[in-house]
Amino acid sequence: MIKKYLILLCLLVFLSCNDDEKAVDIVFSDAQVGAILRTQSIDNLTFDTSQPEVPIQFSLEYQDGQETALLSDVEVFISFVDNTLDNGDNSRTSEAFTILSATDFTPGVNDLPVTTVTITTQELLELLNLNNAQISCTDKFVIDLNLNLTDGRSFSNENTNGPIIGFGSALNSPFTYDVIVVEGIDDDLYTGIYSYTSLEDGFNGPTIISPDVLMVTRTRPNARSFEIFRDQQQTIVGGVLVRSEVEFTVACDQIILTRYVRSSIVCSAEVEGDVHVLLGPASNLNGTADPNDDTVFDIRFLEAFEGNDGFCGWPTTPSTVRLSKQ
């Protein structure tokens, strides 16, 4: 019921908003809207087997409709998905890692409570009773957050969607993070200017159509990103160019898309703000790559990932885009 309410709320919000700031103001104008844990920054979200001493680390910013008075605590859970089954299925179900109390948050630059989550690779292994021999490149740990409020309500990835969870959106609150197991690549690989072509179109044509070339940059260890724009009919909204960030991780011979990437697809001129068709990784069907040669690689997408179709009514549809270095 909460999820259905949030879908309706977000539609009403973004039908009347032309920019991110207005969207945020309206989302928190009513306490019943709930609360978010905005991803403020990410230092690292990969388990690099060549540098296991580098911890997982990201910062969260809390916000609600009652001047942050509703924060009780945040439960942190971790699970493991074994994508390489040659040595058996070592997947692990979710285990409680820690609880962040309200006192673990301190005022940040926006005068909102902020906390930093730091998890060592050894803590990941010990929590789930794993050893180095049981994990391989492209496997992943999943960090899930459960936000508990003082009024008894809770929010997690299970009851939020769309504009709230969109990667790089104004709210940017997915409540879940993938930690991909990788064999680290050099910082200068998979960066620079790339042309692109659609190898497999999505539901209504190519997933990416603008800009003409892509500037791929390093966002953090083993992760890269580039900007795309809305489709040609929706490039300008309220006089502002609407951009979305596409992020992926290079894991050995695979390109793994970050979950909940905002696409350049919008269905109606009446739907504005952060309402996009969301993109996600294709399970066990990620793009192909050579970790030592970044000349050409493919990215695979699932449009309308986990049903987040931007109110387009689209089915979940795979697509593939090939990038070629210029």
C-alpha positions as CSV (number, residue, x, y, z in Angstrom):
1,M,0.0,0.0,0.0
2,I,2.9,2.4,0.8
3,K,4.5,1.7,-2.5
4,K,1.2,2.5,-4.4
5,Y,0.9,5.7,-2.4
6,L,4.4,6.8,-3.3
7,I,3.8,6.1,-6.9
8,L,0.7,8.3,-6.9
9,L,2.4,11.0,-4.9
10,C,5.4,11.2,-7.1
11,L,3.2,11.5,-10.2
12,L,1.3,14.4,-8.6
13,V,4.6,16.0,-7.5
14,F,6.3,15.9,-10.8
15,L,3.3,16.9,-12.9
16,S,3.6,20.2,-11.2
17,C,7.4,20.7,-10.9
18,N,9.9,22.0,-13.4
19,D,13.1,21.5,-11.5
20,D,14.6,19.3,-8.8
21,E,14.4,21.9,-6.0
22,K,10.7,22.3,-6.4
23,A,10.3,18.5,-6.4
24,V,12.2,18.2,-3.2
25,D,10.2,20.9,-1.5
26,I,6.9,19.3,-2.4
27,V,8.0,15.8,-1.5
28,F,8.7,16.9,2.0
29,S,5.8,19.4,2.4
30,D,3.7,16.6,4.0
31,A,5.0,14.4,6.8
32,Q,3.0,11.4,5.4
33,V,5.4,11.3,2.4
34,G,8.0,9.7,4.6
35,A,11.7,10.2,4.6
36,I,14.8,9.4,2.5
37,L,18.4,8.5,2.9
38,R,20.0,10.5,0.0
39,T,23.3,9.1,-1.4
40,Q,25.5,12.1,-0.7
41,S,28.8,10.6,-1.9
42,I,30.4,7.3,-2.7
43,D,34.1,6.7,-2.2
44,N,34.1,3.0,-3.2
45,L,31.5,0.3,-4.0
46,T,33.8,-2.5,-5.3
47,F,35.5,-5.4,-3.6
48,D,38.8,-5.2,-5.4
49,T,40.6,-8.5,-5.0
50,S,43.9,-6.9,-6.0
51,Q,43.4,-4.2,-3.2
52,P,41.4,-5.8,-0.5
53,E,42.6,-3.2,2.0
54,V,40.3,-0.6,0.3
55,P,37.0,-0.5,2.3
56,I,33.5,0.0,1.0
57,Q,32.5,3.6,1.9
58,F,29.6,5.9,1.2
59,S,27.8,8.8,2.9
60,L,24.1,9.2,3.5
61,E,22.1,12.4,4.2
62,Y,18.8,12.0,6.0
63,Q,15.7,14.2,5.3
64,D,12.1,14.1,6.3
65,G,9.1,16.4,6.4
66,Q,9.5,17.3,10.1
67,E,12.9,19.0,10.2
68,T,14.6,15.6,10.6
69,A,12.8,15.0,13.9
70,L,11.5,11.6,12.7
71,L,14.8,9.8,12.5
72,S,15.0,6.7,14.8
73,D,17.7,4.4,13.3
74,V,18.9,2.7,10.1
75,E,19.4,-1.0,10.0
76,V,22.2,-2.2,7.6
77,F,21.9,-5.7,6.1
78,I,24.3,-7.5,3.7
79,S,23.8,-10.5,1.4
80,F,25.9,-12.1,-1.3
81,V,25.0,-13.2,-4.9
82,D,27.2,-15.8,-6.5
83,N,27.3,-15.1,-10.2
84,T,30.1,-17.6,-10.9
85,L,28.9,-21.1,-10.1
86,D,31.9,-23.1,-11.2
87,N,32.8,-23.9,-7.6
88,G,29.2,-24.3,-6.4
89,D,26.6,-21.7,-5.4
90,N,28.0,-19.7,-2.4
91,S,25.2,-17.2,-2.3
92,R,24.2,-16.0,1.2
93,T,20.9,-14.6,2.4
94,S,20.7,-11.3,4.2
95,E,22.4,-10.9,7.6
96,A,22.3,-7.9,10.0
97,F,25.5,-5.9,9.9
98,T,24.9,-2.9,12.2
99,I,22.3,-0.4,13.3
100,L,23.0,3.3,12.9
101,S,21.3,5.4,15.6
102,A,20.3,9.0,15.3
103,T,23.4,9.9,17.2
104,D,25.5,8.4,14.5
105,F,24.4,11.3,12.2
106,T,25.9,14.7,12.4
107,P,24.9,18.0,10.7
108,G,26.3,18.2,7.1
109,V,26.8,21.1,4.6
110,N,23.0,21.3,4.0
111,D,22.2,21.4,7.7
112,L,20.8,17.9,7.4
113,P,22.0,14.8,9.3
114,V,24.8,12.9,7.6
115,T,26.6,9.7,8.3
116,T,29.3,7.7,6.6
117,V,29.0,3.9,6.2
118,T,32.4,2.1,6.1
119,I,32.7,-1.6,5.7
120,T,36.0,-3.5,5.3
121,T,36.2,-6.4,2.9
122,Q,37.1,-8.6,5.8
123,E,33.9,-7.6,7.6
124,L,32.0,-8.6,4.5
125,L,33.6,-12.1,4.4
126,E,33.3,-12.7,8.1
127,L,29.7,-11.6,8.4
128,L,28.6,-14.1,5.7
129,N,31.0,-16.8,6.6
130,L,32.9,-16.6,3.2
131,N,36.5,-16.9,2.3
132,N,38.5,-15.5,-0.6
133,A,38.3,-18.8,-2.5
134,Q,34.5,-18.6,-2.5
135,I,34.2,-15.2,-4.3
136,S,35.1,-14.4,-7.9
137,C,35.0,-11.4,-10.2
138,T,31.4,-10.3,-11.1
139,D,30.0,-11.7,-7.9
140,K,28.4,-9.1,-5.7
141,F,27.6,-8.2,-2.1
142,V,24.3,-6.3,-1.6
143,I,23.9,-3.7,1.1
144,D,20.3,-3.0,2.1
145,L,19.2,-0.2,4.4
146,N,16.0,-0.1,6.4
147,L,15.1,3.4,7.7
148,N,13.0,3.4,10.9
149,L,11.1,6.5,12.0
150,T,10.0,7.5,15.5
151,D,6.3,7.3,14.4
152,G,6.7,3.5,13.7
153,R,7.0,3.7,9.9
154,S,9.9,2.1,8.0
155,F,11.3,2.7,4.5
156,S,13.5,0.5,2.4
157,N,14.0,-0.4,-1.3
158,E,10.8,-2.5,-1.0
159,N,8.4,0.4,-0.6
160,T,10.1,3.2,-2.6
161,N,10.6,3.6,-6.4
162,G,10.8,5.9,-9.4
163,P,12.0,9.5,-8.7
164,I,13.0,8.5,-5.2
165,I,15.4,5.8,-6.0
166,G,16.7,7.1,-9.4
167,F,20.5,7.2,-9.5
168,G,21.7,10.8,-9.6
169,S,18.2,12.2,-9.1
170,A,17.4,15.0,-6.7
171,L,16.3,12.5,-4.0
172,N,18.8,9.7,-5.0
173,S,17.6,7.3,-2.2
174,P,17.7,3.7,-3.4
175,F,18.2,2.2,0.1
176,T,20.3,-0.5,-1.6
177,Y,23.8,-0.7,-3.0
178,D,25.7,-3.4,-5.1
179,V,29.3,-4.1,-4.2
180,I,30.8,-5.8,-7.2
181,V,33.8,-8.1,-6.9
182,V,36.4,-6.9,-9.4
183,E,40.0,-7.3,-10.3
184,G,41.0,-3.6,-10.4
185,I,41.7,-1.8,-13.6
186,D,44.0,1.2,-14.3
187,D,42.4,4.6,-13.7
188,D,43.0,5.8,-17.3
189,L,41.2,2.8,-18.9
190,Y,37.6,3.2,-20.1
191,T,37.9,7.0,-20.1
192,G,37.7,9.4,-23.0
193,I,35.5,10.2,-25.9
194,Y,33.3,7.4,-27.3
195,S,31.0,7.1,-30.2
196,Y,28.1,4.7,-29.9
197,T,25.7,2.6,-31.8
198,S,22.6,0.6,-30.8
199,L,23.1,-3.2,-31.3
200,E,19.7,-4.0,-29.9
201,D,17.0,-1.4,-29.6
202,G,14.8,-1.0,-26.5
203,F,11.0,-1.0,-26.4
204,N,10.6,2.2,-28.5
205,G,13.9,2.5,-30.3
206,P,17.6,3.0,-29.1
207,T,18.1,3.5,-25.4
208,I,20.6,6.3,-26.1
209,I,20.1,8.9,-28.8
210,S,21.7,12.1,-27.4
211,P,24.4,13.6,-27.3
212,D,26.3,12.7,-30.5
213,V,29.3,11.4,-28.6
214,L,29.9,10.3,-25.0
215,M,32.6,11.6,-22.6
216,V,33.3,8.7,-20.2
217,T,35.0,9.6,-17.0
218,R,36.2,7.9,-13.8
219,T,33.8,8.4,-10.9
220,R,35.5,6.2,-8.4
221,P,37.7,3.0,-8.4
222,N,36.6,0.7,-11.2
223,A,33.5,2.7,-12.0
224,R,32.9,5.0,-15.0
225,S,30.1,7.2,-16.1
226,F,28.8,9.4,-18.9
227,E,26.0,11.9,-19.4
228,I,23.0,11.4,-21.7
229,F,20.2,13.9,-22.5
230,R,16.5,13.5,-22.8
231,D,15.1,12.6,-26.2
232,Q,14.8,15.2,-28.9
233,Q,11.2,16.2,-28.0
234,Q,12.1,16.7,-24.3
235,T,15.7,18.0,-24.4
236,I,14.7,21.3,-22.8
237,V,12.4,21.4,-19.7
238,G,11.7,24.9,-18.3
239,G,14.7,26.2,-20.2
240,V,17.1,23.8,-18.5
241,L,18.9,21.0,-20.2
242,V,17.9,17.8,-18.4
243,R,20.8,15.4,-18.0
244,S,21.1,11.9,-16.6
245,E,24.2,10.1,-15.5
246,V,24.9,6.5,-16.7
247,E,27.3,4.6,-14.4
248,F,28.8,1.2,-14.9
249,T,31.5,-1.0,-13.2
250,V,34.2,-2.8,-15.1
251,A,34.4,-6.3,-13.7
252,C,36.8,-8.5,-15.6
253,D,35.1,-9.3,-19.0
254,Q,31.8,-7.7,-18.0
255,I,30.3,-4.2,-17.9
256,I,27.8,-4.0,-15.1
257,L,25.3,-1.2,-15.1
258,T,24.5,0.5,-11.8
259,R,20.9,-0.1,-10.7
260,Y,18.2,2.6,-11.2
261,V,20.0,4.7,-13.8
262,R,17.7,7.4,-15.2
263,S,17.3,6.9,-18.9
264,S,16.8,9.7,-21.5
265,I,13.3,8.3,-22.1
266,V,10.2,10.3,-21.1
267,C,6.8,9.5,-22.4
268,S,4.9,12.8,-22.1
269,A,5.6,16.5,-22.2
270,E,3.3,16.8,-19.1
271,V,5.6,14.6,-17.0
272,E,8.6,16.6,-15.9
273,G,11.3,16.6,-13.3
274,D,12.8,13.3,-12.3
275,V,10.2,10.9,-13.8
276,H,12.2,8.7,-16.2
277,V,12.2,5.2,-17.4
278,L,14.8,3.6,-15.1
279,L,17.6,1.4,-16.4
280,G,19.3,-1.5,-14.6
281,P,21.7,-4.4,-15.3
282,A,20.6,-7.5,-17.1
283,S,21.1,-10.4,-14.7
284,N,23.9,-12.6,-16.0
285,L,23.7,-10.9,-19.3
286,N,26.0,-7.9,-18.7
287,G,27.9,-6.1,-21.4
288,T,31.1,-7.5,-22.7
289,A,34.6,-6.0,-22.2
290,D,38.3,-6.6,-22.2
291,P,39.8,-5.3,-18.9
292,N,43.1,-4.5,-20.7
293,D,41.6,-3.0,-23.9
294,D,39.0,-0.2,-23.7
295,T,38.8,0.3,-27.5
296,V,35.3,-1.2,-27.9
297,F,32.8,-2.5,-25.3
298,D,29.1,-3.2,-24.9
299,I,26.6,-2.0,-22.3
300,R,23.4,-4.0,-21.8
301,F,20.4,-2.4,-20.3
302,L,17.0,-3.4,-19.0
303,E,14.5,-0.6,-19.7
304,A,11.8,-0.2,-17.1
305,F,14.0,-2.0,-14.6
306,E,12.0,-3.6,-11.8
307,G,8.8,-2.1,-13.2
308,N,10.1,1.5,-13.0
309,D,8.7,2.6,-16.4
310,G,8.3,6.3,-15.8
311,F,4.5,5.9,-16.2
312,C,5.0,4.9,-19.8
313,G,3.3,1.5,-19.4
314,W,6.3,-0.2,-20.9
315,P,7.3,-3.8,-20.3
316,T,10.8,-4.6,-19.1
317,T,12.9,-4.7,-22.3
318,P,16.6,-5.5,-22.9
319,S,18.8,-3.4,-25.1
320,T,22.5,-3.2,-26.0
321,V,24.7,-0.2,-26.9
322,R,28.3,-0.5,-28.3
323,L,30.8,2.2,-27.4
324,S,33.9,2.8,-29.6
325,K,36.8,4.9,-28.5
326,Q,37.6,7.9,-30.7
